[in-house]
Amino acid sequence: MTVDFPAISPTQRSYTPGEYPTKRFTSVSGAGSTRLYGSKAFNATLKLEFLQDDAGTQSILKSWHESYGGARILSLPATLFEGMNGPEEEIPNYLNWRWESVPVVQSLFPGRSKIQVALVATLDD
């Protein structure tokens, strides 16, 4: 079961592509080789920051609770990538997004909060 992430645009975002499963073997002489164990990158990260009113903050926290933290897969809306020029095309569609950590909510003044979100992409179901 997937959980919908709210369709709101972030004020900041940072994307780090995943890594490929490789292992470097080095002999005593210094000669070595690298072995590739799969053709799909994993552990990509997406860090987002939002400025939201109480309703927007509540929708992000609702997604966190409905997904039981990182237990369930998130369905990410296109609005998370609005304003980016192409990176959403570079993000593989085989990745499953989950919460990497607990969202951090900072109250700026009544009715307005800054929310920091960290997501991680996995290959599992």
C-alpha positions as a Markdown table, in Angstrom:
| # | Residue | x | y | z |
|---|---|---|---|---|
| 1 | Met | 0.0 | 0.0 | 0.0 |
| 2 | Thr | 1.3 | 3.4 | -0.9 |
| 3 | Val | 0.7 | 6.6 | 0.9 |
| 4 | Asp | 0.2 | 9.9 | -0.9 |
| 5 | Phe | 2.6 | 12.7 | -0.1 |
| 6 | Pro | 0.8 | 16.1 | -0.1 |
| 7 | Ala | 0.8 | 17.9 | -3.4 |
| 8 | Ile | 2.5 | 21.1 | -2.2 |
| 9 | Ser | 5.6 | 22.8 | -3.6 |
| 10 | Pro | 8.7 | 23.0 | -1.5 |
| 11 | Thr | 10.6 | 26.3 | -1.0 |
| 12 | Gln | 13.9 | 24.4 | -1.1 |
| 13 | Arg | 14.9 | 20.9 | -2.3 |
| 14 | Ser | 18.1 | 18.9 | -2.6 |
| 15 | Tyr | 18.4 | 15.7 | -4.6 |
| 16 | Thr | 21.3 | 13.3 | -4.4 |
| 17 | Pro | 21.3 | 10.4 | -6.9 |
| 18 | Gly | 21.6 | 6.9 | -5.5 |
| 19 | Glu | 24.7 | 4.7 | -5.5 |
| 20 | Tyr | 25.3 | 1.5 | -7.5 |
| 21 | Pro | 26.1 | -1.7 | -5.6 |
| 22 | Thr | 29.8 | -2.0 | -6.1 |
| 23 | Lys | 32.7 | -3.4 | -4.2 |
| 24 | Arg | 36.4 | -2.6 | -4.7 |
| 25 | Phe | 38.9 | -5.4 | -4.1 |
| 26 | Thr | 42.5 | -4.5 | -3.7 |
| 27 | Ser | 45.4 | -6.9 | -3.4 |
| 28 | Val | 48.5 | -6.5 | -1.2 |
| 29 | Ser | 50.4 | -5.3 | -4.3 |
| 30 | Gly | 47.9 | -2.5 | -4.8 |
| 31 | Ala | 46.4 | -4.0 | -8.0 |
| 32 | Gly | 42.6 | -4.1 | -7.8 |
| 33 | Ser | 39.3 | -4.5 | -9.5 |
| 34 | Thr | 35.8 | -3.2 | -9.0 |
| 35 | Arg | 32.8 | -5.5 | -9.1 |
| 36 | Leu | 29.3 | -4.2 | -10.0 |
| 37 | Tyr | 26.5 | -6.3 | -8.2 |
| 38 | Gly | 23.5 | -4.7 | -9.8 |
| 39 | Ser | 22.3 | -2.3 | -12.5 |
| 40 | Lys | 20.0 | -0.1 | -10.4 |
| 41 | Ala | 21.0 | 2.7 | -8.1 |
| 42 | Phe | 19.5 | 3.0 | -4.7 |
| 43 | Asn | 19.6 | 5.2 | -1.6 |
| 44 | Ala | 18.9 | 8.4 | -3.5 |
| 45 | Thr | 17.9 | 11.2 | -1.1 |
| 46 | Leu | 15.4 | 14.0 | -1.5 |
| 47 | Lys | 15.6 | 16.7 | 1.1 |
| 48 | Leu | 12.7 | 19.2 | 1.1 |
| 49 | Glu | 11.8 | 22.3 | 3.0 |
| 50 | Phe | 8.3 | 23.8 | 3.2 |
| 51 | Leu | 6.8 | 27.1 | 4.5 |
| 52 | Gln | 3.2 | 26.2 | 5.3 |
| 53 | Asp | 0.1 | 27.3 | 7.2 |
| 54 | Asp | -1.4 | 24.9 | 9.8 |
| 55 | Ala | -3.4 | 22.9 | 7.2 |
| 56 | Gly | -0.2 | 22.3 | 5.1 |
| 57 | Thr | 1.8 | 21.3 | 8.1 |
| 58 | Gln | -0.9 | 18.9 | 9.2 |
| 59 | Ser | -1.0 | 17.3 | 5.7 |
| 60 | Ile | 2.7 | 16.6 | 5.8 |
| 61 | Leu | 2.4 | 15.1 | 9.3 |
| 62 | Lys | -0.6 | 13.1 | 8.3 |
| 63 | Ser | 1.5 | 11.5 | 5.5 |
| 64 | Trp | 4.2 | 10.7 | 8.0 |
| 65 | His | 1.7 | 9.0 | 10.4 |
| 66 | Glu | -0.2 | 7.1 | 7.6 |
| 67 | Ser | 3.1 | 5.7 | 6.3 |
| 68 | Tyr | 4.2 | 4.7 | 9.8 |
| 69 | Gly | 7.4 | 6.6 | 9.3 |
| 70 | Gly | 9.5 | 4.7 | 6.7 |
| 71 | Ala | 7.4 | 1.5 | 6.8 |
| 72 | Arg | 5.2 | 2.3 | 3.7 |
| 73 | Ile | 6.1 | 3.6 | 0.3 |
| 74 | Leu | 5.2 | 7.1 | -0.6 |
| 75 | Ser | 3.6 | 8.3 | -3.8 |
| 76 | Leu | 5.3 | 11.6 | -4.7 |
| 77 | Pro | 3.3 | 14.2 | -6.7 |
| 78 | Ala | 4.8 | 16.2 | -9.6 |
| 79 | Thr | 4.4 | 19.4 | -7.6 |
| 80 | Leu | 7.5 | 18.4 | -5.5 |
| 81 | Phe | 9.6 | 18.9 | -8.7 |
| 82 | Glu | 7.9 | 22.1 | -10.0 |
| 83 | Gly | 10.5 | 24.7 | -11.1 |
| 84 | Met | 13.2 | 22.1 | -11.7 |
| 85 | Asn | 14.6 | 21.9 | -15.2 |
| 86 | Gly | 14.8 | 18.2 | -15.9 |
| 87 | Pro | 16.0 | 16.3 | -12.8 |
| 88 | Glu | 12.6 | 14.6 | -12.4 |
| 89 | Glu | 13.4 | 12.9 | -15.7 |
| 90 | Glu | 16.7 | 11.7 | -14.3 |
| 91 | Ile | 15.1 | 10.2 | -11.2 |
| 92 | Pro | 14.5 | 6.5 | -12.0 |
| 93 | Asn | 10.9 | 5.4 | -11.8 |
| 94 | Tyr | 11.8 | 2.0 | -10.2 |
| 95 | Leu | 12.7 | 3.7 | -6.9 |
| 96 | Asn | 10.3 | 3.5 | -3.9 |
| 97 | Trp | 10.4 | 6.6 | -1.8 |
| 98 | Arg | 10.1 | 6.4 | 2.0 |
| 99 | Trp | 10.7 | 8.7 | 4.9 |
| 100 | Glu | 14.3 | 8.8 | 5.9 |
| 101 | Ser | 13.8 | 10.5 | 9.1 |
| 102 | Val | 11.1 | 12.2 | 11.2 |
| 103 | Pro | 9.9 | 15.5 | 9.8 |
| 104 | Val | 11.1 | 18.6 | 11.7 |
| 105 | Val | 8.5 | 21.3 | 12.3 |
| 106 | Gln | 9.7 | 24.8 | 13.4 |
| 107 | Ser | 7.0 | 27.2 | 14.4 |
| 108 | Leu | 7.9 | 30.7 | 12.9 |
| 109 | Phe | 4.8 | 32.5 | 14.2 |
| 110 | Pro | 1.2 | 31.6 | 14.8 |
| 111 | Gly | -0.2 | 29.9 | 11.7 |
| 112 | Arg | 3.1 | 29.5 | 9.9 |
| 113 | Ser | 5.7 | 26.8 | 10.1 |
| 114 | Lys | 8.9 | 25.6 | 8.4 |
| 115 | Ile | 8.9 | 21.9 | 7.8 |
| 116 | Gln | 12.0 | 19.9 | 6.9 |
| 117 | Val | 11.5 | 16.5 | 5.2 |
| 118 | Ala | 14.1 | 13.9 | 4.3 |
| 119 | Leu | 13.1 | 11.0 | 1.9 |
| 120 | Val | 15.2 | 8.1 | 0.8 |
| 121 | Ala | 14.7 | 5.9 | -2.3 |
| 122 | Thr | 14.8 | 2.1 | -1.9 |
| 123 | Leu | 14.6 | -0.8 | -4.3 |
| 124 | Asp | 12.4 | -3.0 | -2.0 |
| 125 | Asp | 8.6 | -3.2 | -2.1 |
